[in-house]
Amino acid sequence: MHALPDGEAELTLVVRLPWEDVARLGQEAGRLAAQMRRPVTLEEAVSHRLRSSRIAAHAKPAGEQPPAVTSSASVSSLPSRPPAEQARQAIDRINGTAGTA
């Protein structure tokens, strides 16, 4: 972790995510890129999502706790598939080529 000139801190960490969550982050990056009219990295999309969640959590009335978030909370239940197939489908979704092969 190190301090940034704007008064914030930068923290580097490693997070293990299911491919479906990676695909959702790719979709979020695509939406953010369209909104900002420039390319956006997955790291920027994660940072934006975390900041948006933090702002939304602060906007709630006092005493109200945000729901606990688990890694599978935002992913629908899918049938079990081999990891290689999950990876291919997630990458296809990120690239916008799902179902065109």
MOPAC internal coordinates of N, CA, C and O (Angstrom, degrees):
PM7 1SCF
backbone

  N    0.0000 0     0.00 0     0.00 0    0    0    0
  C    1.4322 1     0.00 0     0.00 0    1    0    0
  C    1.5238 1   107.23 1     0.00 0    2    1    0
  O    1.2310 1   121.47 1   -38.42 1    3    2    1
  N    1.3495 1   114.80 1   141.58 1    3    2    1
  C    1.4621 1   118.45 1   174.01 1    5    3    2
  C    1.5272 1   110.02 1  -147.05 1    6    5    3
  O    1.2310 1   121.93 1   -24.50 1    7    6    5
  N    1.3294 1   113.91 1   155.50 1    7    6    5
  C    1.4651 1   120.79 1  -177.90 1    9    7    6
  C    1.5250 1   109.96 1   -78.89 1   10    9    7
  O    1.2310 1   121.17 1   -35.01 1   11   10    9
  N    1.3248 1   115.37 1   144.99 1   11   10    9
  C    1.4583 1   121.99 1   176.53 1   13   11   10
  C    1.5250 1   109.38 1  -105.29 1   14   13   11
  O    1.2310 1   120.07 1   -25.36 1   15   14   13
  N    1.3235 1   117.46 1   154.64 1   15   14   13
  C    1.4642 1   120.26 1  -178.27 1   17   15   14
  C    1.5314 1   113.98 1   -59.98 1   18   17   15
  O    1.2310 1   119.83 1   154.72 1   19   18   17
  N    1.3290 1   117.92 1   -25.28 1   19   18   17
  C    1.4673 1   120.23 1  -177.93 1   21   19   18
  C    1.5291 1   112.80 1   -83.54 1   22   21   19
  O    1.2310 1   120.30 1  -173.00 1   23   22   21
  N    1.3343 1   117.03 1     7.00 1   23   22   21
  C    1.4600 1   120.53 1   177.87 1   25   23   22
  C    1.5120 1   114.31 1    93.47 1   26   25   23
  O    1.2310 1   119.76 1   175.72 1   27   26   25
  N    1.3217 1   118.06 1    -4.28 1   27   26   25
  C    1.4576 1   121.12 1   177.75 1   29   27   26
  C    1.5213 1   109.26 1   -93.37 1   30   29   27
  O    1.2310 1   120.82 1    -3.97 1   31   30   29
  N    1.3093 1   116.04 1   176.03 1   31   30   29
  C    1.4638 1   121.78 1   177.38 1   33   31   30
  C    1.5131 1   108.72 1  -122.48 1   34   33   31
  O    1.2310 1   120.68 1   -32.87 1   35   34   33
  N    1.3147 1   116.30 1   147.13 1   35   34   33
  C    1.4584 1   121.17 1   176.11 1   37   35   34
  C    1.5192 1   107.98 1  -109.92 1   38   37   35
  O    1.2310 1   121.40 1   -50.94 1   39   38   37
  N    1.3304 1   114.94 1   129.06 1   39   38   37
  C    1.4544 1   122.39 1  -177.60 1   41   39   38
  C    1.5212 1   108.23 1  -122.18 1   42   41   39
  O    1.2310 1   120.41 1   -51.34 1   43   42   41
  N    1.3023 1   116.82 1   128.66 1   43   42   41
  C    1.4534 1   121.33 1   178.03 1   45   43   42
  C    1.5208 1   108.38 1  -104.10 1   46   45   43
  O    1.2310 1   120.73 1   -49.72 1   47   46   45
  N    1.3358 1   116.20 1   130.28 1   47   46   45
  C    1.4569 1   120.32 1   178.26 1   49   47   46
  C    1.5135 1   109.86 1  -148.56 1   50   49   47
  O    1.2310 1   121.35 1   -16.14 1   51   50   49
  N    1.3186 1   115.02 1   163.86 1   51   50   49
  C    1.4568 1   122.02 1   178.68 1   53   51   50
  C    1.5237 1   107.43 1  -112.71 1   54   53   51
  O    1.2310 1   120.84 1   -50.06 1   55   54   53
  N    1.3286 1   116.00 1   129.94 1   55   54   53
  C    1.4591 1   121.80 1  -179.82 1   57   55   54
  C    1.5176 1   108.41 1  -125.98 1   58   57   55
  O    1.2310 1   120.53 1   -48.85 1   59   58   57
  N    1.3201 1   116.60 1   131.15 1   59   58   57
  C    1.4692 1   120.85 1   175.78 1   61   59   58
  C    1.5149 1   107.73 1   -92.45 1   62   61   59
  O    1.2310 1   120.78 1   -55.56 1   63   62   61
  N    1.3301 1   116.12 1   124.44 1   63   62   61
  C    1.4619 1   122.08 1  -178.50 1   65   63   62
  C    1.5204 1   110.67 1  -127.18 1   66   65   63
  O    1.2310 1   120.36 1   -31.50 1   67   66   65
  N    1.3195 1   116.92 1   148.50 1   67   66   65
  C    1.4629 1   119.59 1   171.21 1   69   67   66
  C    1.5351 1   109.04 1   -66.13 1   70   69   67
  O    1.2310 1   120.59 1   -26.68 1   71   70   69
  N    1.3173 1   116.47 1   153.32 1   71   70   69
  C    1.4604 1   120.40 1  -178.68 1   73   71   70
  C    1.5219 1   111.97 1   -58.72 1   74   73   71
  O    1.2310 1   119.99 1   148.26 1   75   74   73
  N    1.3151 1   117.62 1   -31.74 1   75   74   73
  C    1.4667 1   120.18 1   179.58 1   77   75   74
  C    1.5291 1   110.74 1   -63.07 1   78   77   75
  O    1.2310 1   120.50 1   142.15 1   79   78   77
  N    1.3474 1   116.65 1   -37.85 1   79   78   77
  C    1.4603 1   120.09 1   177.65 1   81   79   78
  C    1.5228 1   111.34 1   -69.21 1   82   81   79
  O    1.2310 1   120.70 1   143.66 1   83   82   81
  N    1.3321 1   116.27 1   -36.34 1   83   82   81
  C    1.4677 1   120.14 1   176.63 1   85   83   82
  C    1.5301 1   109.28 1   -63.30 1   86   85   83
  O    1.2310 1   120.71 1   138.98 1   87   86   85
  N    1.3262 1   116.25 1   -41.02 1   87   86   85
  C    1.4689 1   120.11 1   178.31 1   89   87   86
  C    1.5290 1   110.18 1   -63.02 1   90   89   87
  O    1.2310 1   120.10 1   138.63 1   91   90   89
  N    1.3288 1   117.42 1   -41.37 1   91   90   89
  C    1.4741 1   120.51 1   177.98 1   93   91   90
  C    1.5190 1   111.18 1   -63.73 1   94   93   91
  O    1.2310 1   120.15 1   142.22 1   95   94   93
  N    1.3249 1   117.31 1   -37.78 1   95   94   93
  C    1.4634 1   119.89 1   176.42 1   97   95   94
  C    1.5268 1   110.64 1   -65.13 1   98   97   95
  O    1.2310 1   120.74 1   142.87 1   99   98   97
  N    1.3257 1   116.18 1   -37.13 1   99   98   97
  C    1.4616 1   119.95 1   175.96 1  101   99   98
  C    1.5207 1   111.29 1   -62.81 1  102  101   99
  O    1.2310 1   120.64 1   139.33 1  103  102  101
  N    1.3247 1   116.39 1   -40.67 1  103  102  101
  C    1.4640 1   120.15 1   177.36 1  105  103  102
  C    1.5242 1   110.44 1   -65.29 1  106  105  103
  O    1.2310 1   120.55 1   139.00 1  107  106  105
  N    1.3229 1   116.56 1   -41.00 1  107  106  105
  C    1.4668 1   121.07 1   177.58 1  109  107  106
  C    1.5314 1   110.31 1   -61.95 1  110  109  107
  O    1.2310 1   120.66 1   137.81 1  111  110  109
  N    1.3354 1   116.35 1   -42.19 1  111  110  109
  C    1.4667 1   120.53 1   177.69 1  113  111  110
  C    1.5245 1   110.57 1   -62.02 1  114  113  111
  O    1.2310 1   120.33 1   140.74 1  115  114  113
  N    1.3234 1   116.97 1   -39.26 1  115  114  113
  C    1.4645 1   120.92 1   177.77 1  117  115  114
  C    1.5170 1   112.14 1   -63.58 1  118  117  115
  O    1.2310 1   120.35 1   135.92 1  119  118  117
  N    1.3394 1   116.93 1   -44.08 1  119  118  117
  C    1.4692 1   120.66 1   177.76 1  121  119  118
  C    1.5234 1   110.90 1   -63.86 1  122  121  119
  O    1.2310 1   120.79 1   136.94 1  123  122  121
  N    1.3310 1   116.10 1   -43.06 1  123  122  121
  C    1.4554 1   120.26 1  -179.57 1  125  123  122
  C    1.5284 1   110.86 1   -66.20 1  126  125  123
  O    1.2310 1   120.47 1   140.75 1  127  126  125
  N    1.3238 1   116.71 1   -39.25 1  127  126  125
  C    1.4681 1   120.70 1   178.39 1  129  127  126
  C    1.5248 1   110.88 1   -63.30 1  130  129  127
  O    1.2310 1   120.25 1   139.58 1  131  130  129
  N    1.3291 1   117.12 1   -40.42 1  131  130  129
  C    1.4650 1   120.20 1   178.09 1  133  131  130
  C    1.5241 1   110.21 1   -65.46 1  134  133  131
  O    1.2310 1   120.62 1   140.00 1  135  134  133
  N    1.3140 1   116.41 1   -40.00 1  135  134  133
  C    1.4598 1   120.88 1   179.81 1  137  135  134
  C    1.5335 1   111.13 1   -67.49 1  138  137  135
  O    1.2310 1   120.39 1   139.09 1  139  138  137
  N    1.3423 1   116.86 1   -40.91 1  139  138  137
  C    1.4643 1   120.91 1  -176.52 1  141  139  138
  C    1.5333 1   112.31 1   -89.09 1  142  141  139
  O    1.2310 1   121.00 1   170.48 1  143  142  141
  N    1.3342 1   115.70 1    -9.52 1  143  142  141
  C    1.4670 1   122.62 1  -179.31 1  145  143  142
  C    1.5295 1   112.44 1    56.89 1  146  145  143
  O    1.2310 1   121.79 1  -136.39 1  147  146  145
  N    1.3479 1   114.18 1    43.61 1  147  146  145
  C    1.4672 1   121.04 1   175.39 1  149  147  146
  C    1.5284 1   108.12 1  -160.55 1  150  149  147
  O    1.2310 1   120.31 1   -19.85 1  151  150  149
  N    1.3302 1   117.01 1   160.15 1  151  150  149
  C    1.4685 1   118.83 1   177.52 1  153  151  150
  C    1.5270 1   110.77 1   -62.44 1  154  153  151
  O    1.2310 1   120.75 1   -34.25 1  155  154  153
  N    1.3266 1   116.17 1   145.75 1  155  154  153
  C    1.4592 1   122.57 1  -179.51 1  157  155  154
  C    1.5266 1   108.30 1  -131.62 1  158  157  155
  O    1.2310 1   120.28 1   -46.37 1  159  158  157
  N    1.3245 1   117.08 1   133.63 1  159  158  157
  C    1.4622 1   121.15 1   177.96 1  161  159  158
  C    1.5252 1   110.08 1   -82.43 1  162  161  159
  O    1.2310 1   121.19 1   -16.10 1  163  162  161
  N    1.3369 1   115.34 1   163.90 1  163  162  161
  C    1.4569 1   119.18 1   175.42 1  165  163  162
  C    1.5272 1   110.38 1   -61.74 1  166  165  163
  O    1.2310 1   120.12 1   144.96 1  167  166  165
  N    1.3358 1   117.37 1   -35.04 1  167  166  165
  C    1.4588 1   120.98 1   178.52 1  169  167  166
  C    1.5318 1   110.68 1   -61.70 1  170  169  167
  O    1.2310 1   120.46 1   137.82 1  171  170  169
  N    1.3370 1   116.73 1   -42.18 1  171  170  169
  C    1.4677 1   120.04 1   177.56 1  173  171  170
  C    1.5274 1   110.76 1   -64.70 1  174  173  171
  O    1.2310 1   120.67 1   140.73 1  175  174  173
  N    1.3289 1   116.32 1   -39.27 1  175  174  173
  C    1.4644 1   119.89 1   179.51 1  177  175  174
  C    1.5245 1   110.56 1   -64.12 1  178  177  175
  O    1.2310 1   120.15 1   138.73 1  179  178  177
  N    1.3294 1   117.33 1   -41.27 1  179  178  177
  C    1.4634 1   120.96 1   178.17 1  181  179  178
  C    1.5211 1   109.83 1   -64.64 1  182  181  179
  O    1.2310 1   120.33 1   134.24 1  183  182  181
  N    1.3285 1   116.97 1   -45.76 1  183  182  181
  C    1.4594 1   120.92 1   179.61 1  185  183  182
  C    1.5259 1   110.90 1   -60.02 1  186  185  183
  O    1.2310 1   120.81 1   136.20 1  187  186  185
  N    1.3327 1   116.06 1   -43.80 1  187  186  185
  C    1.4662 1   120.38 1   178.90 1  189  187  186
  C    1.5168 1   110.55 1   -62.62 1  190  189  187
  O    1.2310 1   120.48 1   136.28 1  191  190  189
  N    1.3273 1   116.69 1   -43.72 1  191  190  189
  C    1.4686 1   120.98 1  -179.93 1  193  191  190
  C    1.5234 1   110.55 1   -62.66 1  194  193  191
  O    1.2310 1   120.08 1   136.52 1  195  194  193
  N    1.3399 1   117.45 1   -43.48 1  195  194  193
  C    1.4620 1   120.77 1   179.52 1  197  195  194
  C    1.5290 1   111.17 1   -64.50 1  198  197  195
  O    1.2310 1   120.49 1   137.97 1  199  198  197
  N    1.3343 1   116.68 1   -42.03 1  199  198  197
  C    1.4615 1   119.80 1   178.94 1  201  199  198
  C    1.5262 1   110.58 1   -65.59 1  202  201  199
  O    1.2310 1   120.06 1   139.44 1  203  202  201
  N    1.3169 1   117.48 1   -40.56 1  203  202  201
  C    1.4607 1   121.47 1   179.17 1  205  203  202
  C    1.5265 1   110.29 1   -63.97 1  206  205  203
  O    1.2310 1   120.28 1   139.68 1  207  206  205
  N    1.3201 1   117.08 1   -40.32 1  207  206  205
  C    1.4677 1   121.16 1   178.95 1  209  207  206
  C    1.5175 1   110.49 1   -65.94 1  210  209  207
  O    1.2310 1   120.67 1   139.76 1  211  210  209
  N    1.3244 1   116.32 1   -40.24 1  211  210  209
  C    1.4646 1   120.97 1  -179.43 1  213  211  210
  C    1.5208 1   110.11 1   -65.02 1  214  213  211
  O    1.2310 1   119.84 1   136.20 1  215  214  213
  N    1.3207 1   117.90 1   -43.80 1  215  214  213
  C    1.4623 1   122.34 1   179.29 1  217  215  214
  C    1.5250 1   109.72 1   -64.44 1  218  217  215
  O    1.2310 1   120.32 1   136.40 1  219  218  217
  N    1.3131 1   116.99 1   -43.60 1  219  218  217
  C    1.4642 1   120.83 1   179.41 1  221  219  218
  C    1.5246 1   110.63 1   -64.40 1  222  221  219
  O    1.2310 1   119.77 1   142.27 1  223  222  221
  N    1.3168 1   118.04 1   -37.73 1  223  222  221
  C    1.4607 1   121.38 1   179.53 1  225  223  222
  C    1.5230 1   110.72 1   -66.37 1  226  225  223
  O    1.2310 1   120.16 1   143.49 1  227  226  225
  N    1.3320 1   117.30 1   -36.51 1  227  226  225
  C    1.4626 1   120.70 1   179.24 1  229  227  226
  C    1.5173 1   111.84 1   -72.70 1  230  229  227
  O    1.2310 1   120.12 1   157.31 1  231  230  229
  N    1.3181 1   117.37 1   -22.69 1  231  230  229
  C    1.4571 1   120.99 1  -177.71 1  233  231  230
  C    1.5231 1   112.58 1   -80.31 1  234  233  231
  O    1.2310 1   119.83 1   170.28 1  235  234  233
  N    1.3195 1   117.93 1    -9.72 1  235  234  233
  C    1.4683 1   121.08 1  -178.16 1  237  235  234
  C    1.5313 1   110.11 1   -76.60 1  238  237  235
  O    1.2310 1   120.23 1   -27.99 1  239  238  237
  N    1.3206 1   117.17 1   152.01 1  239  238  237
  C    1.4614 1   120.40 1   177.94 1  241  239  238
  C    1.5293 1   111.60 1   -59.00 1  242  241  239
  O    1.2310 1   120.71 1   -29.38 1  243  242  241
  N    1.3237 1   116.26 1   150.62 1  243  242  241
  C    1.4620 1   121.79 1  -179.17 1  245  243  242
  C    1.5252 1   110.34 1   -58.22 1  246  245  243
  O    1.2310 1   121.28 1   -37.60 1  247  246  245
  N    1.3124 1   115.15 1   142.40 1  247  246  245
  C    1.4577 1   120.41 1   178.31 1  249  247  246
  C    1.5106 1   114.01 1    87.80 1  250  249  247
  O    1.2310 1   119.93 1   169.04 1  251  250  249
  N    1.3098 1   117.74 1   -10.96 1  251  250  249
  C    1.4716 1   121.20 1   179.81 1  253  251  250
  C    1.5184 1   108.75 1   -93.72 1  254  253  251
  O    1.2310 1   120.18 1   -59.55 1  255  254  253
  N    1.3075 1   117.26 1   120.45 1  255  254  253
  C    1.4515 1   122.30 1  -178.44 1  257  255  254
  C    1.5215 1   110.63 1   -90.77 1  258  257  255
  O    1.2310 1   119.69 1   -43.32 1  259  258  257
  N    1.3600 1   118.19 1   136.68 1  259  258  257
  C    1.4648 1   119.33 1   174.47 1  261  259  258
  C    1.5159 1   109.60 1   -66.75 1  262  261  259
  O    1.2310 1   119.97 1   -30.64 1  263  262  261
  N    1.3351 1   117.66 1   149.36 1  263  262  261
  C    1.4667 1   119.93 1   179.90 1  265  263  262
  C    1.5187 1   110.94 1   -64.50 1  266  265  263
  O    1.2310 1   120.96 1   -31.72 1  267  266  265
  N    1.3188 1   115.76 1   148.28 1  267  266  265
  C    1.4622 1   120.53 1   177.47 1  269  267  266
  C    1.5173 1   109.17 1   -65.88 1  270  269  267
  O    1.2310 1   120.85 1   -40.15 1  271  270  269
  N    1.3191 1   115.99 1   139.85 1  271  270  269
  C    1.4631 1   120.95 1  -178.20 1  273  271  270
  C    1.5141 1   108.63 1  -109.15 1  274  273  271
  O    1.2310 1   120.93 1   -49.83 1  275  274  273
  N    1.3075 1   115.83 1   130.17 1  275  274  273
  C    1.4531 1   120.70 1   174.01 1  277  275  274
  C    1.5139 1   107.84 1  -116.29 1  278  277  275
  O    1.2310 1   120.67 1   -17.96 1  279  278  277
  N    1.3164 1   116.32 1   162.04 1  279  278  277
  C    1.4572 1   119.25 1  -176.24 1  281  279  278
  C    1.5213 1   112.47 1   -63.35 1  282  281  279
  O    1.2310 1   119.71 1   156.84 1  283  282  281
  N    1.3150 1   118.16 1   -23.16 1  283  282  281
  C    1.4606 1   120.12 1  -178.38 1  285  283  282
  C    1.5196 1   112.71 1   -99.02 1  286  285  283
  O    1.2310 1   119.96 1  -179.64 1  287  286  285
  N    1.3418 1   117.67 1     0.36 1  287  286  285
  C    1.4598 1   120.73 1  -175.77 1  289  287  286
  C    1.5267 1   111.96 1   -64.33 1  290  289  287
  O    1.2310 1   120.37 1   146.83 1  291  290  289
  N    1.3397 1   116.90 1   -33.17 1  291  290  289
  C    1.4570 1   118.48 1  -176.37 1  293  291  290
  C    1.5198 1   112.83 1   -96.88 1  294  293  291
  O    1.2310 1   120.14 1  -174.85 1  295  294  293
  N    1.3050 1   117.34 1     5.15 1  295  294  293
  C    1.4620 1   121.03 1  -176.20 1  297  295  294
  C    1.5268 1   108.85 1  -116.03 1  298  297  295
  O    1.2310 1   121.00 1   -50.34 1  299  298  297
  N    1.3110 1   115.69 1   129.66 1  299  298  297
  C    1.4575 1   119.17 1   178.86 1  301  299  298
  C    1.5251 1   109.84 1   -70.48 1  302  301  299
  O    1.2310 1   120.95 1   -23.43 1  303  302  301
  N    1.3160 1   115.79 1   156.57 1  303  302  301
  C    1.4581 1   119.96 1   178.41 1  305  303  302
  C    1.5202 1   109.45 1   -69.37 1  306  305  303
  O    1.2310 1   121.11 1   -53.74 1  307  306  305
  N    1.3050 1   115.48 1   126.26 1  307  306  305
  C    1.4597 1   120.98 1  -179.50 1  309  307  306
  C    1.5227 1   108.66 1  -122.52 1  310  309  307
  O    1.2310 1   120.52 1   -28.79 1  311  310  309
  N    1.3324 1   116.61 1   151.21 1  311  310  309
  C    1.4621 1   118.35 1   176.84 1  313  311  310
  C    1.5286 1   109.99 1   -63.37 1  314  313  311
  O    1.2310 1   120.73 1   -29.38 1  315  314  313
  N    1.3121 1   116.22 1   150.62 1  315  314  313
  C    1.4522 1   121.08 1  -178.80 1  317  315  314
  C    1.5259 1   109.84 1   -66.26 1  318  317  315
  O    1.2310 1   120.89 1   -47.55 1  319  318  317
  N    1.3281 1   115.90 1   132.45 1  319  318  317
  C    1.4618 1   122.37 1   177.95 1  321  319  318
  C    1.5196 1   108.88 1  -132.41 1  322  321  319
  O    1.2310 1   120.02 1   -23.32 1  323  322  321
  N    1.3175 1   117.57 1   156.68 1  323  322  321
  C    1.4691 1   119.12 1   176.92 1  325  323  322
  C    1.5315 1   110.00 1   -59.85 1  326  325  323
  O    1.2310 1   119.26 1   -33.14 1  327  326  325
  N    1.3470 1   119.01 1   146.86 1  327  326  325
  C    1.4614 1   121.94 1  -179.04 1  329  327  326
  C    1.5292 1   113.42 1   -54.57 1  330  329  327
  O    1.2310 1   119.74 1   141.38 1  331  330  329
  N    1.3164 1   118.11 1   -38.62 1  331  330  329
  C    1.4662 1   120.27 1  -179.70 1  333  331  330
  C    1.5310 1   111.01 1   -63.54 1  334  333  331
  O    1.2310 1   120.46 1   140.60 1  335  334  333
  N    1.3290 1   116.73 1   -39.40 1  335  334  333
  C    1.4675 1   121.11 1   178.14 1  337  335  334
  C    1.5251 1   110.16 1   -67.92 1  338  337  335
  O    1.2310 1   120.12 1   138.76 1  339  338  337
  N    1.3407 1   117.38 1   -41.24 1  339  338  337
  C    1.4666 1   120.59 1   176.87 1  341  339  338
  C    1.5142 1   110.64 1   -59.83 1  342  341  339
  O    1.2310 1   120.52 1   135.48 1  343  342  341
  N    1.3158 1   116.62 1   -44.52 1  343  342  341
  C    1.4661 1   121.37 1  -179.79 1  345  343  342
  C    1.5165 1   110.69 1   -62.37 1  346  345  343
  O    1.2310 1   120.10 1   133.50 1  347  346  345
  N    1.3318 1   117.41 1   -46.50 1  347  346  345
  C    1.4651 1   120.47 1  -179.09 1  349  347  346
  C    1.5219 1   110.76 1   -60.64 1  350  349  347
  O    1.2310 1   120.49 1   134.23 1  351  350  349
  N    1.3302 1   116.67 1   -45.77 1  351  350  349
  C    1.4649 1   119.90 1  -178.62 1  353  351  350
  C    1.5320 1   111.44 1   -66.23 1  354  353  351
  O    1.2310 1   120.25 1   140.96 1  355  354  353
  N    1.3399 1   117.12 1   -39.04 1  355  354  353
  C    1.4694 1   119.91 1   178.50 1  357  355  354
  C    1.5218 1   110.49 1   -64.35 1  358  357  355
  O    1.2310 1   120.07 1   137.61 1  359  358  357
  N    1.3232 1   117.47 1   -42.39 1  359  358  357
  C    1.4583 1   120.81 1   178.68 1  361  359  358
  C    1.5130 1   110.82 1   -65.85 1  362  361  359
  O    1.2310 1   120.13 1   140.84 1  363  362  361
  N    1.3255 1   117.36 1   -39.16 1  363  362  361
  C    1.4717 1   120.56 1   176.18 1  365  363  362
  C    1.5235 1   110.92 1   -60.80 1  366  365  363
  O    1.2310 1   120.31 1   138.43 1  367  366  365
  N    1.3531 1   117.02 1   -41.57 1  367  366  365
  C    1.4597 1   120.50 1   178.81 1  369  367  366
  C    1.5286 1   111.21 1   -64.78 1  370  369  367
  O    1.2310 1   120.69 1   138.09 1  371  370  369
  N    1.3285 1   116.29 1   -41.91 1  371  370  369
  C    1.4668 1   120.35 1   179.13 1  373  371  370
  C    1.5174 1   110.46 1   -62.57 1  374  373  371
  O    1.2310 1   120.77 1   137.91 1  375  374  373
  N    1.3237 1   116.14 1   -42.09 1  375  374  373
  C    1.4694 1   120.78 1  -178.14 1  377  375  374
  C    1.5232 1   112.60 1   -80.29 1  378  377  375
  O    1.2310 1   120.09 1   172.88 1  379  378  377
  N    1.3228 1   117.42 1    -7.12 1  379  378  377
  C    1.4560 1   120.68 1  -179.54 1  381  379  378
  C    1.5067 1   113.27 1    75.43 1  382  381  379
  O    1.2310 1   120.29 1  -158.33 1  383  382  381
  N    1.3276 1   117.05 1    21.67 1  383  382  381
  C    1.4646 1   120.35 1  -179.26 1  385  383  382
  C    1.5088 1   112.74 1  -110.13 1  386  385  383
  O    1.2310 1   119.99 1  -167.78 1  387  386  385
  N    1.3284 1   117.63 1    12.22 1  387  386  385
  C    1.4672 1   119.83 1  -179.68 1  389  387  386
  C    1.5222 1   110.31 1   -62.44 1  390  389  387
  O    1.2310 1   121.08 1   -50.36 1  391  390  389
  N    1.3142 1   115.55 1   129.64 1  391  390  389
  C    1.4595 1   121.33 1   177.16 1  393  391  390
  C    1.5202 1   115.60 1    80.14 1  394  393  391
  O    1.2310 1   119.90 1  -174.99 1  395  394  393
  N    1.3472 1   117.79 1     5.01 1  395  394  393
  C    1.4656 1   119.55 1   179.79 1  397  395  394
  C    1.5130 1   112.33 1  -102.90 1  398  397  395
  O    1.2310 1   120.03 1   178.04 1  399  398  397
  N    1.3157 1   117.56 1    -1.96 1  399  398  397
  C    1.4672 1   120.25 1  -177.72 1  401  399  398
  C    1.5020 1   112.04 1   -79.18 1  402  401  399
  O    1.2310 1   120.10 1   180.00 1  403  402  401

